[in-house]
Amino acid sequence: MGSFVGYRCSVCGKTYQPDEVTYTCPEDNGILDVMLDYENLKGKEPADLILKDEFSLWRYFSLIPVSNLIGEGTTLRSAGWTPVFSPPQLKEKLGLKQLWVKDESSNPTASFKDRASAVLVARAKEIGAEVVVTASTGNAGAALAGMAAAVDQESVIFAPKTAPPAKIAQLLIYGARVILVDDNYDAAYQLSLEATEEYGWYNRNTGYNPFTAEGKKTAAFEIWEQVLLENPLDRPLAVFVSVGDGNIISGIHKGFKDLLEIGQIQTMPRIFGCQSTGSAAIYNAFLSGKEEILPVAADTLADSISVNLPSDGLRALRAATQTGGAYVGVEDELILQAISDLGEVGIFAEPAGATSYAGLKKALEDGLVAEDDPVLVLNTGSGLKDVKAARQAAGEAPVIPPDLESVRKLLES
């Protein structure tokens, strides 16, 4: 395991011992970064940090701050190690020489959020938590419910009642206690915090529990192994990430920072955050040039990134500003087109997952990346999570009478 030595506040910089705090900084409520024993991890060969026979996020156990590998033979041990593709059609279409798409839809509950939930459930078992709770528009909740079910951990999910039915069905199938809130995600988030305090539950919320980013950072480790070690690059990799509450992009930034700290990479990738213009609080802050995240009235078909006030907004903003990246805003119409574009090469993305690809197209148009830049796009979730949006993107199939003449007329038309 990565030796867990404490926390550092992302706002004031104050450090804490592992047993001093659980969630945010007592001084300013800043989100805490987990600190590992970096000195002990320096100077190692890549092979010394990788469990070669573990084809999941747990192959980087030496860099994950939990003490035991649990869940042998369960879905908890199968999250991560998702595939990377390099579709020639997309490279030609975009005019890029090097392009990779990392597809998180192959995770056990079909989204990136399994990474955080796997590590959170392992941490919950480590500290003896009876109940784990989270607020979610669907994916984080499904991930928690699935990972918790794998090791008989009780879970409670607060979700807005407008979450897609497919995602709510997942929560229920996994046996979680599901509470639908007659309001938006931000209200569900606040209610989960109040319930945490009232009942003493262990809270998984992103931008609140430091261990969520520790799960999400494992995607950066996979990008390191699957792309950077296999393809030595002459310029920084540009990584495009869809952004809602900000914890995925801040987790990926944390993973690359860990690798840089221990000498496994010498150049920090440029990280680009992609938001729908209908939910663009961090994008707006980036344009303003200030580290002030102001709430917006979120309204986007990409429900997984529809957030009024991002809970991990500051770290998410810094993921771009500290790496020479940027934030890109895209209209929902471009997100629907991106679903179709990815589908044409066999990748089925939900709206939030396709937002990163839409952001890449916009970044190319705006000159933020060039044809010689190596680029990786992250698809964070399966299109089966939101079939309604997929049908909007793809259109409807024609219906004809059951005879060959009708087929002929259709083909000729």
Long-range contacts (C-beta under 8 A, 24 or more apart in sequence): 1-61, 1-62, 1-64, 1-65, 1-66, 1-67, 1-68, 2-36, 2-37, 2-41, 2-61, 2-62, 2-63, 2-64, 2-65, 3-36, 3-37, 3-40, 3-65, 4-34, 4-35, 4-36, 4-37, 4-65, 4-66, 5-35, 5-36, 5-37, 6-35, 7-32, 7-33, 7-34, 7-35, 7-210, 8-32, 8-33, 8-35, 9-33, 10-314, 10-315, 11-314, 22-209, 23-203, 23-208, 23-209, 23-210, 24-208, 30-314, 31-207, 31-208, 31-210, 31-312, 31-314, 31-315, 32-210, 33-210, 33-213, 33-254, 34-65, 34-210, 34-211, 34-213, 34-214, 36-63, 36-65, 36-258, 38-258, 38-261, 38-262, 41-262, 42-261, 42-262, 42-263, 43-263, 44-262, 46-225, 46-229, 46-264, 49-264, 50-225, 55-81, 56-80, 56-81, 57-81, 57-115, 57-118, 57-119, 57-215, 57-218, 57-221, 57-222, 58-118, 60-218, 60-221, 63-221, 63-258, 64-119, 64-214, 64-215, 64-218, 65-211, 65-214, 66-119, 66-122, 66-123, 66-126, 67-126, 68-122, 68-125, 68-126, 70-122, 70-125, 70-151, 71-118, 71-121, 71-122, 71-150, 71-151, 74-150, 74-151, 75-108, 75-109, 75-146, 75-147, 75-150, 76-118, 76-121, 76-122, 76-147, 76-150, 76-151, 77-118, 78-108, 79-107, 79-108, 79-114, 79-115, 79-117, 79-118, 79-147, 80-107, 80-114, 80-115, 80-118, 80-218, 80-219, 80-222, 81-222, 82-106, 82-107, 82-219, 82-222, 84-222, 84-223, 84-226, 84-227, 84-376, 85-345, 85-347, 87-345, 87-346, 87-347, 89-344, 89-345, 90-341, 90-345, 93-341, 94-360, 94-361, 94-364, 95-364, 95-371, 96-364, 96-371, 96-373, 96-375, 97-371, 97-372, 97-374, 98-231, 98-233, 98-373, 98-374, 98-375, 99-374, 99-375, 99-376, 99-377, 100-227, 100-374, 100-375, 100-376, 100-377, 101-342, 101-345, 101-347, 101-357, 101-376, 101-377, 101-378, 101-379, 102-219, 102-222, 102-223, 102-226, 102-376, 102-377, 102-378, 102-379, 103-347, 103-379, 104-219, 104-353, 104-378, 104-379, 104-380, 104-381, 105-347, 105-348, 105-349, 105-353, 105-379, 105-381, 105-382, 105-383, 107-143, 108-146, 108-147, 109-139, 109-142, 109-143, 109-145, 109-146, 109-147, 109-170, 109-174, 110-142, 110-381, 110-382, 110-384, 110-385, 111-139, 111-142, 111-143, 111-304, 111-350, 111-380, 111-381, 111-382, 111-385, 112-139, 112-216, 112-219, 112-248, 112-378, 112-380, 112-381, 113-139, 113-140, 113-142, 113-143, 113-144, 113-380, 113-381, 114-143, 114-146, 114-147, 115-215, 115-216, 115-218, 115-219, 115-251, 116-140, 116-143, 116-204, 116-206, 116-211, 116-212, 116-213, 116-214, 116-215, 116-216, 116-247, 116-251, 117-143, 117-144, 117-146, 117-147, 117-148, 117-204, 117-215, 118-143, 118-147, 118-215, 119-211, 119-212, 119-214, 119-215, 119-218, 120-144, 120-147, 120-204, 120-209, 120-211, 120-212, 120-215, 121-147, 121-148, 121-150, 121-151, 121-153, 123-211, 124-153, 124-202, 125-151, 125-153, 127-202, 129-153, 129-201, 129-202, 130-154, 130-201, 131-155, 131-156, 131-199, 131-201, 131-202, 132-156, 132-201, 132-202, 132-203, 132-204, 133-157, 133-158, 133-192, 133-195, 133-196, 133-201, 133-202, 133-203, 133-204, 134-158, 134-192, 134-203, 134-204, 134-205, 135-159, 135-185, 135-188, 135-189, 135-191, 135-192, 135-205, 136-163, 136-185, 136-188, 137-163, 137-167, 137-185, 137-303, 137-304, 137-306, 138-163, 138-164, 138-166, 138-167, 138-168, 138-170, 138-171, 138-303, 138-304, 138-385, 139-167, 139-304, 139-352, 139-380, 139-381, 139-385, 140-204, 140-206, 141-167, 141-170, 141-171, 141-176, 141-178, 142-167, 142-170, 142-171, 142-174, 144-176, 144-204, 145-170, 145-171, 145-174, 145-175, 145-176, 146-170, 146-174, 148-174, 148-176, 149-174, 149-175, 149-176, 156-195, 156-201, 158-188, 158-189, 158-191, 158-192, 158-195, 159-188, 160-184, 160-185, 160-187, 160-188, 162-303, 163-303, 164-303, 164-385, 164-386, 164-388, 166-384, 166-385, 166-386, 166-387, 167-385, 167-386, 184-298, 184-306, 184-308, 185-306, 185-307, 185-308, 186-307, 186-308, 186-309, 189-311, 205-311, 206-245, 206-246, 206-247, 206-311, 206-312, 207-245, 207-246, 207-247, 207-310, 207-311, 207-312, 207-313, 208-311, 212-247, 212-251, 213-247, 213-250, 213-251, 213-254, 213-312, 213-315, 214-251, 214-254, 215-251, 216-247, 216-248, 216-250, 216-251, 216-252, 216-254, 216-255, 217-251, 217-252, 217-254, 217-255, 217-258, 218-255, 219-248, 219-251, 219-252, 219-255, 219-378, 220-251, 220-252, 220-253, 220-254, 220-255, 220-256, 220-258, 220-259, 221-255, 221-259, 223-252, 223-269, 223-376, 224-255, 224-256, 224-259, 224-264, 224-265, 227-376, 228-265, 231-374, 233-374, 235-372, 235-373, 235-374, 236-267, 236-268, 236-269, 236-270, 236-324, 236-374, 237-269, 237-270, 237-374, 237-375, 237-376, 238-269, 238-270, 238-272, 238-325, 238-363, 238-369, 238-373, 238-374, 238-375, 238-376, 239-269, 239-270, 239-271, 239-272, 239-325, 239-375, 239-376, 239-378, 240-272, 240-274, 240-356, 240-357, 240-359, 240-360, 240-363, 240-375, 240-376, 240-377, 240-378, 241-271, 241-272, 241-273, 241-274, 241-319, 241-356, 241-378, 241-380, 242-274, 242-275, 242-302, 242-304, 242-305, 242-352, 242-353, 242-354, 242-355, 242-356, 242-359, 242-378, 242-380, 243-273, 243-274, 243-275, 243-282, 243-305, 243-310, 243-316, 243-327, 244-275, 244-279, 244-302, 244-304, 244-305, 244-306, 244-307, 244-310, 244-352, 245-305, 245-307, 245-310, 245-311, 245-312, 245-313, 245-316, 246-273, 246-282, 246-310, 246-311, 246-312, 246-313, 246-314, 246-315, 246-316, 246-317, 247-311, 247-312, 247-316, 248-378, 248-380, 249-273, 249-316, 249-319, 249-320, 250-312, 250-315, 250-316, 250-318, 250-319, 252-319, 252-378, 253-315, 253-318, 253-319, 253-322, 253-323, 256-323, 268-323, 268-324, 269-323, 270-323, 270-324, 270-325, 271-319, 271-320, 271-323, 271-325, 272-320, 272-325, 272-326, 272-327, 272-328, 272-359, 272-360, 272-363, 272-368, 272-369, 273-316, 273-317, 273-319, 273-320, 273-325, 273-326, 273-327, 273-328, 273-359, 274-327, 274-328, 274-330, 274-355, 274-356, 274-358, 274-359, 274-360, 274-362, 275-305, 275-327, 275-328, 275-329, 275-330, 275-355, 275-359, 276-300, 276-301, 276-302, 276-305, 276-306, 276-329, 276-330, 276-331, 276-332, 276-335, 276-355, 277-329, 277-330, 277-331, 277-332, 278-302, 278-306, 278-331, 278-332, 279-305, 279-306, 279-307, 279-308, 280-329, 281-307, 281-308, 281-309, 281-310, 281-313, 282-310, 282-313, 282-316, 282-317, 282-327, 283-327, 283-328, 283-329, 285-313, 285-317, 286-317, 286-320, 286-321, 286-326, 286-327, 287-327, 291-317, 291-318, 293-317, 300-332, 300-335, 300-351, 301-332, 301-335, 301-336, 301-351, 301-389, 301-392, 302-332, 302-335, 302-350, 302-351, 302-352, 302-355, 302-389, 303-351, 303-352, 303-386, 304-350, 304-351, 304-352, 304-353, 304-380, 304-381, 304-385, 305-352, 305-355, 326-363, 326-368, 328-359, 328-362, 328-363, 328-366, 328-368, 329-362, 330-355, 330-358, 330-359, 330-361, 330-362, 334-358, 334-361, 334-362, 336-389, 336-392, 336-393, 337-393, 339-383, 339-389, 339-390, 339-393, 339-394, 340-393, 340-394, 342-379, 343-383, 343-393, 343-394, 347-379, 348-382, 348-383, 348-384, 348-390, 349-379, 349-380, 349-381, 349-382, 349-383, 350-380, 350-381, 350-382, 350-383, 350-384, 350-385, 350-386, 350-389, 350-390, 351-386, 351-389, 352-380, 352-381, 353-378, 353-379, 353-380, 353-381, 353-382, 353-383, 354-379, 356-380
